[in-house]
Amino acid sequence: MTVKVIDVPGARRYEARMDGDSAVAGFAEYIRTAELIAFVHTEVAPEHEGKGVGSELVRTSLDEARTAGLRVLATCPFYAGWIERHPEYADLLYQARSQVRD
């Protein structure tokens, strides 16, 4: 089965569905501004764990962030861990630009 991921801006989340199934298999909630998207929570239904749903949620959403020119704040531990294992996405991570000086 394949995983299809779509952005649902009204719900502020990406949703994943298994091919041919209308039920949501997983989702990734986000907060988005004009320059940044913060991924705050990811959930995969227990019956779909281990089927690549979470990975496809992350990959699709990060690819869309790259296309839109957005920086990514991975506050969700699943996103942070996934990006750590896939360094080709590390360039998307938000880096604080302010510097505190004494």
Secondary structure as UniProt FT lines:
FT   STRAND          3..8
FT   HELIX           9..11
FT   STRAND          13..18
FT   TURN            19..20
FT   STRAND          26..32
FT   STRAND          36..44
FT   HELIX           46..48
FT   TURN            49..52
FT   HELIX           53..68
FT   STRAND          71..74
FT   HELIX           77..85
FT   HELIX           87..92
//
